[in-house]
Amino acid sequence: MRATLKQVAEATNLSVTTVSQVLNNRSCRVSKENRERILDTAKKMKYRPNQVAVGLVKGSTNTIGLVISDIRNVFFSSLAKGVEDECQRHNWNVILCNSNDRHAKDMQNLRMLVDKGVSGIILGMASESTGEMVQECIDFLENEDMPYILADRYIENRQVGIVCVDHVRGGYLAADHLLKIGHRTIACVTGPLNLYDSQQRLEGYRKALEEYGVPYNPDLIVEGKYTFESGEQGIECLFQKGYQIDAVFFFNDMMAIGAMKWLQARGIRIPEDLSVVGYDDIFVDEFLSVPLTTIRQPVEQLGCAAAKQLIERKKGDAKKDERITFAPELIERKSVIACEHP
Ligand code: RIB
């Protein structure tokens, strides 16, 4: 059982105030002999400051709560790495929560983090979140006067802190890359279309089609859930439609990898029979049997930036409703080849 400050004071027969000042390196009038006695006794009794008590005294636990939506997805573990790396630089801590893509779990996590007295919260909302659900999260955090940042997923027309990627640009880069090398029948397996980031990727895809004079065919668009399984289901659905598809743009790598498994199990060659583009650039992409062409999101930088925002806000150095937008990047690998149209 860890010793308390009071127990160290009793063991040294000195006041709690004196012991606290010595153990917290605060200046105080204490003899060299007593200082050494306090330090030795605390070490022998395995005393460590109770961070909750420290937080109550200092008014800040220097801890960030991070809520992500799908801990199985490497994208979010990379986001968490960025948050944790930045917190480490400032000697802050992180409490990581997973919502399994359920809004109810988002709310449960937010309540728990507020009750734990974190100094700020980074919310990567569940993929089922509608505008109303996000507003419920925002209203709760505002009512609790809890500093927060929406990371990656957000809703428009709200003056809140946001760190995100330009997904219109990302969707455009994916489609433009395929169109530039001759693909014309390009299908999509989107993320949940209730999410703004998914709507933006589709907007970028349509913008590229328009620039090449290729008509938009909604029948080539299948809605996925950003999961491996929905990638398998999405590609199967597209093949059942009977179109002669040149390429498929998946709105994240997990779905693209699920689809690649489905295609390879049926002897459909990537890219000879079908080109495949993903989105995120999770670390496994380059090690796949057919390395995946994808759109890179600077996700660790995004995590760092979100944590930095909250830490600086705690110090009064950052505005509450700042938006930081990162640029996506096309990463060309072997899952795409040129298409010689008949
Ligand atoms: O892979 C998970 C997806 O959900 C990413 O593209 C990220 O942007 C989030 O929206």
Residues whose N, C-alpha, C, O or C-beta is under 5 A from the ligand:
A	BS01	RIB	F75 D152 D197 Y226 F251 N252 Y279 D280
